[in-house]
């Protein structure tokens, strides 16, 4: 579910609420590759291309 929500554009807070997680550790771990594609470095290199 976490991966599907992130792929659909949800941020980590929304994923935490949907899954009733109190800590961001597990949902972030489940979706880490998808979240990395949205990170600062990915954004930086995306703007330069």
N, C-alpha and C positions, 0 to 999 in steps of 0.2 A: 504494500500500500504506500509506503513512504516513497519508494522510487516512482510509482505512478503519479503521485501528487506533485513531486518535484518536477518530473517530466512535463506535467501539465501546467507548470508555472507557479506552483505554490512555494512560498518561502518556508524556512525552517520553523518559524513560529506557528504558521498555519498547520504544518505537518504535526507538530507537537500537540496542538489542540485536537486535531482529528484523531490522533492515536492515543490521546490522554497520557502522553509522556510528560513527566515533570522535569526531566533533564534532557538537554539536547544531544547527549552523547550517543544514544542508540539510533535515533532517526538520522542523525548526521552520519553515523557509520554506515547505515543502510544505503544512504543516497550520496556517499562521498564523491563518487566519480561524476555524477550528474551535477553536484554542487560545485565541483572543481571547474567545470565548464563555464560557470557563471562568475567565477572569482575575479579578483583584481588583475591577476596576470593574464587570464584568458581575455578579459576585456581590453587590456592594454595591447595585446598582440592582435586582437580582432580589429582594433581601430587603425593599426598600422598597415594592415593588409590591403 
